[in-house]
Amino acid sequence: MTLKDGKTGMTLKIVKIHESDLKQRMMTMGLIPGTKVKVLRSAPLGDPIAIGVRSYNLALRKADAENIEVQQVS
């Protein structure tokens, strides 16, 4: 499952970040394996999505969220 597939309200744990141009940038922002994130909402047309990471909110395009492999926690 990827972060792109997450639904509003789901809590997910990052398993792996696949290679991409933004991998290092995403890891700098706190998206590292083992981190729990919560899907907060998505824009009216579905892109981007807002997630809660640690103590802040982050908006990601679905194309970038597709590179983040996650597993559902709750």
PyMOL Python script that loads the backbone (N, CA, C, O; Angstrom):
from pymol import cmd

cmd.read_pdbstr("""\
ATOM      1  N   MET A   1       0.857  -1.174   0.000  1.00  0.00           N
ATOM      2  CA  MET A   1       0.000   0.000   0.000  1.00  0.00           C
ATOM      3  C   MET A   1       0.902   1.235   0.000  1.00  0.00           C
ATOM      4  O   MET A   1       1.951   1.248   0.644  1.00  0.00           O
ATOM      5  N   THR A   2       0.488   2.256  -0.718  1.00  0.00           N
ATOM      6  CA  THR A   2       1.245   3.507  -0.719  1.00  0.00           C
ATOM      7  C   THR A   2       0.452   4.602  -0.017  1.00  0.00           C
ATOM      8  O   THR A   2      -0.751   4.465   0.206  1.00  0.00           O
ATOM      9  N   LEU A   3       1.125   5.671   0.324  1.00  0.00           N
ATOM     10  CA  LEU A   3       0.466   6.793   0.995  1.00  0.00           C
ATOM     11  C   LEU A   3      -0.647   7.370   0.131  1.00  0.00           C
ATOM     12  O   LEU A   3      -1.624   7.908   0.653  1.00  0.00           O
ATOM     13  N   LYS A   4      -0.508   7.264  -1.170  1.00  0.00           N
ATOM     14  CA  LYS A   4      -1.536   7.735  -2.104  1.00  0.00           C
ATOM     15  C   LYS A   4      -2.868   7.027  -1.865  1.00  0.00           C
ATOM     16  O   LYS A   4      -3.927   7.623  -2.064  1.00  0.00           O
ATOM     17  N   ASP A   5      -2.828   5.762  -1.442  1.00  0.00           N
ATOM     18  CA  ASP A   5      -4.027   4.952  -1.233  1.00  0.00           C
ATOM     19  C   ASP A   5      -4.702   5.209   0.119  1.00  0.00           C
ATOM     20  O   ASP A   5      -5.805   4.720   0.361  1.00  0.00           O
ATOM     21  N   GLY A   6      -4.047   5.971   0.997  1.00  0.00           N
ATOM     22  CA  GLY A   6      -4.603   6.235   2.325  1.00  0.00           C
ATOM     23  C   GLY A   6      -5.875   7.058   2.251  1.00  0.00           C
ATOM     24  O   GLY A   6      -6.005   7.954   1.417  1.00  0.00           O
ATOM     25  N   LYS A   7      -6.809   6.745   3.131  1.00  0.00           N
ATOM     26  CA  LYS A   7      -8.085   7.466   3.198  1.00  0.00           C
ATOM     27  C   LYS A   7      -8.069   8.419   4.384  1.00  0.00           C
ATOM     28  O   LYS A   7      -7.310   8.217   5.332  1.00  0.00           O
ATOM     29  N   THR A   8      -8.891   9.447   4.339  1.00  0.00           N
ATOM     30  CA  THR A   8      -8.977  10.433   5.412  1.00  0.00           C
ATOM     31  C   THR A   8      -9.220   9.751   6.757  1.00  0.00           C
ATOM     32  O   THR A   8     -10.112   8.912   6.887  1.00  0.00           O
ATOM     33  N   GLY A   9      -8.419  10.119   7.750  1.00  0.00           N
ATOM     34  CA  GLY A   9      -8.563   9.572   9.097  1.00  0.00           C
ATOM     35  C   GLY A   9      -7.671   8.373   9.391  1.00  0.00           C
ATOM     36  O   GLY A   9      -7.540   7.980  10.551  1.00  0.00           O
ATOM     37  N   MET A  10      -7.060   7.790   8.382  1.00  0.00           N
ATOM     38  CA  MET A  10      -6.209   6.624   8.585  1.00  0.00           C
ATOM     39  C   MET A  10      -4.874   7.019   9.209  1.00  0.00           C
ATOM     40  O   MET A  10      -4.293   8.048   8.863  1.00  0.00           O
ATOM     41  N   THR A  11      -4.397   6.188  10.133  1.00  0.00           N
ATOM     42  CA  THR A  11      -3.050   6.344  10.677  1.00  0.00           C
ATOM     43  C   THR A  11      -2.193   5.263  10.042  1.00  0.00           C
ATOM     44  O   THR A  11      -2.536   4.081  10.071  1.00  0.00           O
ATOM     45  N   LEU A  12      -1.078   5.685   9.472  1.00  0.00           N
ATOM     46  CA  LEU A  12      -0.216   4.793   8.713  1.00  0.00           C
ATOM     47  C   LEU A  12       1.216   4.892   9.214  1.00  0.00           C
ATOM     48  O   LEU A  12       1.624   5.917   9.759  1.00  0.00           O
ATOM     49  N   LYS A  13       1.975   3.816   9.023  1.00  0.00           N
ATOM     50  CA  LYS A  13       3.393   3.825   9.378  1.00  0.00           C
ATOM     51  C   LYS A  13       4.200   3.687   8.100  1.00  0.00           C
ATOM     52  O   LYS A  13       3.930   2.811   7.279  1.00  0.00           O
ATOM     53  N   ILE A  14       5.185   4.548   7.935  1.00  0.00           N
ATOM     54  CA  ILE A  14       6.032   4.512   6.741  1.00  0.00           C
ATOM     55  C   ILE A  14       6.948   3.296   6.805  1.00  0.00           C
ATOM     56  O   ILE A  14       7.649   3.079   7.793  1.00  0.00           O
ATOM     57  N   VAL A  15       6.928   2.514   5.739  1.00  0.00           N
ATOM     58  CA  VAL A  15       7.761   1.320   5.647  1.00  0.00           C
ATOM     59  C   VAL A  15       9.007   1.601   4.812  1.00  0.00           C
ATOM     60  O   VAL A  15      10.117   1.222   5.186  1.00  0.00           O
ATOM     61  N   LYS A  16       8.808   2.274   3.668  1.00  0.00           N
ATOM     62  CA  LYS A  16       9.917   2.511   2.753  1.00  0.00           C
ATOM     63  C   LYS A  16       9.599   3.699   1.851  1.00  0.00           C
ATOM     64  O   LYS A  16       8.443   3.932   1.497  1.00  0.00           O
ATOM     65  N   ILE A  17      10.630   4.439   1.490  1.00  0.00           N
ATOM     66  CA  ILE A  17      10.489   5.505   0.509  1.00  0.00           C
ATOM     67  C   ILE A  17      11.273   5.081  -0.720  1.00  0.00           C
ATOM     68  O   ILE A  17      12.488   4.894  -0.658  1.00  0.00           O
ATOM     69  N   HIS A  18      10.583   4.932  -1.821  1.00  0.00           N
ATOM     70  CA  HIS A  18      11.221   4.506  -3.062  1.00  0.00           C
ATOM     71  C   HIS A  18      12.060   5.640  -3.642  1.00  0.00           C
ATOM     72  O   HIS A  18      11.821   6.812  -3.354  1.00  0.00           O
ATOM     73  N   GLU A  19      13.030   5.282  -4.451  1.00  0.00           N
ATOM     74  CA  GLU A  19      13.910   6.274  -5.068  1.00  0.00           C
ATOM     75  C   GLU A  19      13.112   7.250  -5.928  1.00  0.00           C
ATOM     76  O   GLU A  19      12.284   6.845  -6.744  1.00  0.00           O
ATOM     77  N   SER A  20      13.371   8.524  -5.735  1.00  0.00           N
ATOM     78  CA  SER A  20      12.757   9.579  -6.537  1.00  0.00           C
ATOM     79  C   SER A  20      13.604  10.830  -6.386  1.00  0.00           C
ATOM     80  O   SER A  20      14.535  10.872  -5.581  1.00  0.00           O
ATOM     81  N   ASP A  21      13.276  11.841  -7.162  1.00  0.00           N
ATOM     82  CA  ASP A  21      14.002  13.106  -7.083  1.00  0.00           C
ATOM     83  C   ASP A  21      13.813  13.781  -5.728  1.00  0.00           C
ATOM     84  O   ASP A  21      14.682  14.529  -5.279  1.00  0.00           O
ATOM     85  N   LEU A  22      12.686  13.520  -5.081  1.00  0.00           N
ATOM     86  CA  LEU A  22      12.372  14.181  -3.812  1.00  0.00           C
ATOM     87  C   LEU A  22      12.627  13.323  -2.579  1.00  0.00           C
ATOM     88  O   LEU A  22      12.259  13.726  -1.475  1.00  0.00           O
ATOM     89  N   LYS A  23      13.241  12.163  -2.727  1.00  0.00           N
ATOM     90  CA  LYS A  23      13.431  11.263  -1.580  1.00  0.00           C
ATOM     91  C   LYS A  23      14.176  11.953  -0.439  1.00  0.00           C
ATOM     92  O   LYS A  23      13.723  11.914   0.705  1.00  0.00           O
ATOM     93  N   GLN A  24      15.295  12.574  -0.732  1.00  0.00           N
ATOM     94  CA  GLN A  24      16.076  13.231   0.314  1.00  0.00           C
ATOM     95  C   GLN A  24      15.298  14.368   0.958  1.00  0.00           C
ATOM     96  O   GLN A  24      15.364  14.554   2.173  1.00  0.00           O
ATOM     97  N   ARG A  25      14.568  15.121   0.165  1.00  0.00           N
ATOM     98  CA  ARG A  25      13.772  16.243   0.687  1.00  0.00           C
ATOM     99  C   ARG A  25      12.675  15.738   1.618  1.00  0.00           C
ATOM    100  O   ARG A  25      12.445  16.322   2.677  1.00  0.00           O
ATOM    101  N   MET A  26      11.996  14.655   1.230  1.00  0.00           N
ATOM    102  CA  MET A  26      10.933  14.094   2.066  1.00  0.00           C
ATOM    103  C   MET A  26      11.499  13.570   3.385  1.00  0.00           C
ATOM    104  O   MET A  26      10.885  13.737   4.439  1.00  0.00           O
ATOM    105  N   MET A  27      12.668  12.938   3.323  1.00  0.00           N
ATOM    106  CA  MET A  27      13.280  12.431   4.548  1.00  0.00           C
ATOM    107  C   MET A  27      13.705  13.578   5.460  1.00  0.00           C
ATOM    108  O   MET A  27      13.625  13.452   6.682  1.00  0.00           O
ATOM    109  N   THR A  28      14.150  14.683   4.892  1.00  0.00           N
ATOM    110  CA  THR A  28      14.519  15.861   5.680  1.00  0.00           C
ATOM    111  C   THR A  28      13.304  16.432   6.399  1.00  0.00           C
ATOM    112  O   THR A  28      13.431  16.976   7.496  1.00  0.00           O
ATOM    113  N   MET A  29      12.130  16.314   5.791  1.00  0.00           N
ATOM    114  CA  MET A  29      10.899  16.827   6.395  1.00  0.00           C
ATOM    115  C   MET A  29      10.306  15.858   7.423  1.00  0.00           C
ATOM    116  O   MET A  29       9.232  16.123   7.964  1.00  0.00           O
ATOM    117  N   GLY A  30      10.981  14.749   7.698  1.00  0.00           N
ATOM    118  CA  GLY A  30      10.524  13.838   8.738  1.00  0.00           C
ATOM    119  C   GLY A  30       9.838  12.588   8.241  1.00  0.00           C
ATOM    120  O   GLY A  30       9.380  11.785   9.055  1.00  0.00           O
ATOM    121  N   LEU A  31       9.747  12.391   6.947  1.00  0.00           N
ATOM    122  CA  LEU A  31       9.124  11.183   6.406  1.00  0.00           C
ATOM    123  C   LEU A  31      10.190  10.101   6.299  1.00  0.00           C
ATOM    124  O   LEU A  31      10.756   9.869   5.231  1.00  0.00           O
ATOM    125  N   ILE A  32      10.451   9.445   7.421  1.00  0.00           N
ATOM    126  CA  ILE A  32      11.449   8.384   7.443  1.00  0.00           C
ATOM    127  C   ILE A  32      10.777   7.078   7.856  1.00  0.00           C
ATOM    128  O   ILE A  32       9.761   7.102   8.550  1.00  0.00           O
ATOM    129  N   PRO A  33      11.333   5.933   7.437  1.00  0.00           N
ATOM    130  CA  PRO A  33      10.733   4.646   7.809  1.00  0.00           C
ATOM    131  C   PRO A  33      10.534   4.524   9.318  1.00  0.00           C
ATOM    132  O   PRO A  33      11.423   4.858  10.102  1.00  0.00           O
ATOM    133  N   GLY A  34       9.360   4.044   9.713  1.00  0.00           N
ATOM    134  CA  GLY A  34       9.008   3.885  11.114  1.00  0.00           C
ATOM    135  C   GLY A  34       8.160   5.021  11.654  1.00  0.00           C
ATOM    136  O   GLY A  34       7.565   4.883  12.723  1.00  0.00           O
ATOM    137  N   THR A  35       8.087   6.130  10.953  1.00  0.00           N
ATOM    138  CA  THR A  35       7.311   7.288  11.395  1.00  0.00           C
ATOM    139  C   THR A  35       5.825   7.074  11.115  1.00  0.00           C
ATOM    140  O   THR A  35       5.447   6.604  10.042  1.00  0.00           O
ATOM    141  N   LYS A  36       4.991   7.425  12.087  1.00  0.00           N
ATOM    142  CA  LYS A  36       3.544   7.342  11.898  1.00  0.00           C
ATOM    143  C   LYS A  36       3.038   8.651  11.319  1.00  0.00           C
ATOM    144  O   LYS A  36       3.453   9.730  11.742  1.00  0.00           O
ATOM    145  N   VAL A  37       2.145   8.550  10.356  1.00  0.00           N
ATOM    146  CA  VAL A  37       1.522   9.727   9.747  1.00  0.00           C
ATOM    147  C   VAL A  37       0.010   9.522   9.742  1.00  0.00           C
ATOM    148  O   VAL A  37      -0.475   8.391   9.733  1.00  0.00           O
ATOM    149  N   LYS A  38      -0.716  10.617   9.747  1.00  0.00           N
ATOM    150  CA  LYS A  38      -2.178  10.536   9.693  1.00  0.00           C
ATOM    151  C   LYS A  38      -2.655  11.291   8.469  1.00  0.00           C
ATOM    152  O   LYS A  38      -2.241  12.425   8.231  1.00  0.00           O
ATOM    153  N   VAL A  39      -3.526  10.665   7.692  1.00  0.00           N
ATOM    154  CA  VAL A  39      -4.101  11.319   6.524  1.00  0.00           C
ATOM    155  C   VAL A  39      -5.201  12.245   7.027  1.00  0.00           C
ATOM    156  O   VAL A  39      -6.191  11.786   7.597  1.00  0.00           O
ATOM    157  N   LEU A  40      -5.029  13.546   6.815  1.00  0.00           N
ATOM    158  CA  LEU A  40      -5.969  14.537   7.340  1.00  0.00           C
ATOM    159  C   LEU A  40      -7.108  14.830   6.375  1.00  0.00           C
ATOM    160  O   LEU A  40      -8.276  14.803   6.763  1.00  0.00           O
ATOM    161  N   ARG A  41      -6.774  15.109   5.123  1.00  0.00           N
ATOM    162  CA  ARG A  41      -7.807  15.429   4.128  1.00  0.00           C
ATOM    163  C   ARG A  41      -7.159  15.497   2.757  1.00  0.00           C
ATOM    164  O   ARG A  41      -5.936  15.458   2.622  1.00  0.00           O
ATOM    165  N   SER A  42      -8.004  15.599   1.748  1.00  0.00           N
ATOM    166  CA  SER A  42      -7.490  15.800   0.397  1.00  0.00           C
ATOM    167  C   SER A  42      -8.225  16.984  -0.230  1.00  0.00           C
ATOM    168  O   SER A  42      -9.326  17.343   0.189  1.00  0.00           O
ATOM    169  N   ALA A  43      -7.607  17.570  -1.220  1.00  0.00           N
ATOM    170  CA  ALA A  43      -8.210  18.716  -1.903  1.00  0.00           C
ATOM    171  C   ALA A  43      -9.474  18.262  -2.626  1.00  0.00           C
ATOM    172  O   ALA A  43      -9.657  17.067  -2.854  1.00  0.00           O
ATOM    173  N   PRO A  44     -10.339  19.193  -2.985  1.00  0.00           N
ATOM    174  CA  PRO A  44     -11.607  18.835  -3.641  1.00  0.00           C
ATOM    175  C   PRO A  44     -11.454  17.928  -4.866  1.00  0.00           C
ATOM    176  O   PRO A  44     -12.299  17.062  -5.094  1.00  0.00           O
ATOM    177  N   LEU A  45     -10.421  18.105  -5.633  1.00  0.00           N
ATOM    178  CA  LEU A  45     -10.213  17.237  -6.794  1.00  0.00           C
ATOM    179  C   LEU A  45      -9.290  16.065  -6.478  1.00  0.00           C
ATOM    180  O   LEU A  45      -8.897  15.323  -7.378  1.00  0.00           O
ATOM    181  N   GLY A  46      -8.940  15.895  -5.191  1.00  0.00           N
ATOM    182  CA  GLY A  46      -8.161  14.743  -4.766  1.00  0.00           C
ATOM    183  C   GLY A  46      -6.662  14.949  -4.733  1.00  0.00           C
ATOM    184  O   GLY A  46      -5.942  14.073  -4.254  1.00  0.00           O
ATOM    185  N   ASP A  47      -6.169  16.060  -5.217  1.00  0.00           N
ATOM    186  CA  ASP A  47      -4.727  16.264  -5.244  1.00  0.00           C
ATOM    187  C   ASP A  47      -4.433  17.706  -4.898  1.00  0.00           C
ATOM    188  O   ASP A  47      -4.962  18.571  -5.596  1.00  0.00           O
ATOM    189  N   PRO A  48      -3.661  18.053  -3.913  1.00  0.00           N
ATOM    190  CA  PRO A  48      -2.815  17.210  -3.075  1.00  0.00           C
ATOM    191  C   PRO A  48      -3.565  16.644  -1.862  1.00  0.00           C
ATOM    192  O   PRO A  48      -4.751  16.906  -1.660  1.00  0.00           O
ATOM    193  N   ILE A  49      -2.835  15.864  -1.066  1.00  0.00           N
ATOM    194  CA  ILE A  49      -3.386  15.347   0.181  1.00  0.00           C
ATOM    195  C   ILE A  49      -2.631  15.978   1.343  1.00  0.00           C
ATOM    196  O   ILE A  49      -1.447  16.295   1.224  1.00  0.00           O
ATOM    197  N   ALA A  50      -3.316  16.156   2.459  1.00  0.00           N
ATOM    198  CA  ALA A  50      -2.694  16.718   3.659  1.00  0.00           C
ATOM    199  C   ALA A  50      -2.489  15.599   4.665  1.00  0.00           C
ATOM    200  O   ALA A  50      -3.399  14.812   4.923  1.00  0.00           O
ATOM    201  N   ILE A  51      -1.275  15.531   5.238  1.00  0.00           N
ATOM    202  CA  ILE A  51      -0.972  14.517   6.243  1.00  0.00           C
ATOM    203  C   ILE A  51      -0.395  15.198   7.476  1.00  0.00           C
ATOM    204  O   ILE A  51       0.211  16.267   7.391  1.00  0.00           O
ATOM    205  N   GLY A  52      -0.592  14.568   8.606  1.00  0.00           N
ATOM    206  CA  GLY A  52       0.013  15.033   9.850  1.00  0.00           C
ATOM    207  C   GLY A  52       1.249  14.202  10.123  1.00  0.00           C
ATOM    208  O   GLY A  52       1.175  12.977  10.221  1.00  0.00           O
ATOM    209  N   VAL A  53       2.388  14.870  10.245  1.00  0.00           N
ATOM    210  CA  VAL A  53       3.666  14.204  10.502  1.00  0.00           C
ATOM    211  C   VAL A  53       4.255  14.813  11.759  1.00  0.00           C
ATOM    212  O   VAL A  53       4.514  16.016  11.807  1.00  0.00           O
ATOM    213  N   ARG A  54       4.467  13.995  12.775  1.00  0.00           N
ATOM    214  CA  ARG A  54       4.998  14.467  14.051  1.00  0.00           C
ATOM    215  C   ARG A  54       4.173  15.643  14.554  1.00  0.00           C
ATOM    216  O   ARG A  54       3.022  15.437  14.938  1.00  0.00           O
ATOM    217  N   SER A  55       4.694  16.858  14.573  1.00  0.00           N
ATOM    218  CA  SER A  55       3.932  17.983  15.137  1.00  0.00           C
ATOM    219  C   SER A  55       3.511  19.012  14.094  1.00  0.00           C
ATOM    220  O   SER A  55       3.203  20.151  14.445  1.00  0.00           O
ATOM    221  N   TYR A  56       3.491  18.631  12.814  1.00  0.00           N
ATOM    222  CA  TYR A  56       3.082  19.594  11.795  1.00  0.00           C
ATOM    223  C   TYR A  56       2.301  18.912  10.679  1.00  0.00           C
ATOM    224  O   TYR A  56       2.262  17.685  10.594  1.00  0.00           O
ATOM    225  N   ASN A  57       1.679  19.723   9.826  1.00  0.00           N
ATOM    226  CA  ASN A  57       0.916  19.221   8.684  1.00  0.00           C
ATOM    227  C   ASN A  57       1.710  19.454   7.411  1.00  0.00           C
ATOM    228  O   ASN A  57       2.430  20.445   7.283  1.00  0.00           O
ATOM    229  N   LEU A  58       1.569  18.528   6.472  1.00  0.00           N
ATOM    230  CA  LEU A  58       2.319  18.580   5.229  1.00  0.00           C
ATOM    231  C   LEU A  58       1.389  18.232   4.079  1.00  0.00           C
ATOM    232  O   LEU A  58       0.590  17.301   4.187  1.00  0.00           O
ATOM    233  N   ALA A  59       1.483  18.965   2.986  1.00  0.00           N
ATOM    234  CA  ALA A  59       0.700  18.667   1.791  1.00  0.00           C
ATOM    235  C   ALA A  59       1.627  18.019   0.765  1.00  0.00           C
ATOM    236  O   ALA A  59       2.722  18.514   0.500  1.00  0.00           O
ATOM    237  N   LEU A  60       1.171  16.910   0.196  1.00  0.00           N
ATOM    238  CA  LEU A  60       1.943  16.179  -0.808  1.00  0.00           C
ATOM    239  C   LEU A  60       1.102  15.939  -2.045  1.00  0.00           C
ATOM    240  O   LEU A  60      -0.093  15.661  -1.948  1.00  0.00           O
ATOM    241  N   ARG A  61       1.726  16.045  -3.207  1.00  0.00           N
ATOM    242  CA  ARG A  61       1.042  15.647  -4.435  1.00  0.00           C
ATOM    243  C   ARG A  61       0.908  14.130  -4.423  1.00  0.00           C
ATOM    244  O   ARG A  61       1.753  13.432  -3.863  1.00  0.00           O
ATOM    245  N   LYS A  62      -0.149  13.624  -5.038  1.00  0.00           N
ATOM    246  CA  LYS A  62      -0.357  12.184  -5.074  1.00  0.00           C
ATOM    247  C   LYS A  62       0.772  11.467  -5.808  1.00  0.00           C
ATOM    248  O   LYS A  62       1.103  10.331  -5.471  1.00  0.00           O
ATOM    249  N   ALA A  63       1.365  12.118  -6.808  1.00  0.00           N
ATOM    250  CA  ALA A  63       2.482  11.514  -7.535  1.00  0.00           C
ATOM    251  C   ALA A  63       3.667  11.278  -6.605  1.00  0.00           C
ATOM    252  O   ALA A  63       4.386  10.290  -6.759  1.00  0.00           O
ATOM    253  N   ASP A  64       3.879  12.174  -5.640  1.00  0.00           N
ATOM    254  CA  ASP A  64       4.963  12.003  -4.677  1.00  0.00           C
ATOM    255  C   ASP A  64       4.565  11.003  -3.587  1.00  0.00           C
ATOM    256  O   ASP A  64       5.399  10.220  -3.133  1.00  0.00           O
ATOM    257  N   ALA A  65       3.303  11.026  -3.170  1.00  0.00           N
ATOM    258  CA  ALA A  65       2.822  10.100  -2.144  1.00  0.00           C
ATOM    259  C   ALA A  65       2.870   8.653  -2.630  1.00  0.00           C
ATOM    260  O   ALA A  65       2.934   7.724  -1.824  1.00  0.00           O
ATOM    261  N   GLU A  66       2.839   8.467  -3.937  1.00  0.00           N
ATOM    262  CA  GLU A  66       2.887   7.126  -4.510  1.00  0.00           C
ATOM    263  C   GLU A  66       4.245   6.455  -4.277  1.00  0.00           C
ATOM    264  O   GLU A  66       4.355   5.232  -4.365  1.00  0.00           O
ATOM    265  N   ASN A  67       5.276   7.250  -3.982  1.00  0.00           N
ATOM    266  CA  ASN A  67       6.613   6.713  -3.746  1.00  0.00           C
ATOM    267  C   ASN A  67       6.853   6.320  -2.294  1.00  0.00           C
ATOM    268  O   ASN A  67       7.942   5.861  -1.948  1.00  0.00           O
ATOM    269  N   ILE A  68       5.846   6.496  -1.444  1.00  0.00           N
ATOM    270  CA  ILE A  68       5.993   6.185  -0.018  1.00  0.00           C
ATOM    271  C   ILE A  68       5.163   4.957   0.311  1.00  0.00           C
ATOM    272  O   ILE A  68       3.934   4.991   0.257  1.00  0.00           O
ATOM    273  N   GLU A  69       5.841   3.882   0.651  1.00  0.00           N
ATOM    274  CA  GLU A  69       5.164   2.626   1.007  1.00  0.00           C
ATOM    275  C   GLU A  69       4.819   2.668   2.493  1.00  0.00           C
ATOM    276  O   GLU A  69       5.661   3.010   3.324  1.00  0.00           O
ATOM    277  N   VAL A  70       3.573   2.318   2.822  1.00  0.00           N
ATOM    278  CA  VAL A  70       3.090   2.393   4.208  1.00  0.00           C
ATOM    279  C   VAL A  70       2.325   1.128   4.574  1.00  0.00           C
ATOM    280  O   VAL A  70       1.961   0.321   3.719  1.00  0.00           O
ATOM    281  N   GLN A  71       2.094   0.986   5.879  1.00  0.00           N
ATOM    282  CA  GLN A  71       1.181  -0.059   6.355  1.00  0.00           C
ATOM    283  C   GLN A  71       0.230   0.584   7.342  1.00  0.00           C
ATOM    284  O   GLN A  71       0.593   1.522   8.051  1.00  0.00           O
ATOM    285  N   GLN A  72      -0.980   0.078   7.383  1.00  0.00           N
ATOM    286  CA  GLN A  72      -2.011   0.682   8.230  1.00  0.00           C
ATOM    287  C   GLN A  72      -1.788   0.311   9.681  1.00  0.00           C
ATOM    288  O   GLN A  72      -1.522  -0.846  10.008  1.00  0.00           O
ATOM    289  N   VAL A  73      -1.900   1.319  10.560  1.00  0.00           N
ATOM    290  CA  VAL A  73      -1.774   1.109  11.994  1.00  0.00           C
ATOM    291  C   VAL A  73      -3.166   1.068  12.613  1.00  0.00           C
ATOM    292  O   VAL A  73      -3.452   0.188  13.426  1.00  0.00           O
ATOM    293  N   SER A  74      -4.040   2.010  12.241  1.00  0.00           N
ATOM    294  CA  SER A  74      -5.420   2.024  12.738  1.00  0.00           C
ATOM    295  C   SER A  74      -6.316   2.760  11.771  1.00  0.00           C
ATOM    296  O   SER A  74      -7.517   2.881  12.011  1.00  0.00           O
TER     297      SER A  74
END
""", "prot")
cmd.dss("prot")
cmd.show_as("cartoon", "prot")
cmd.util.cbc("prot")
cmd.orient("prot")
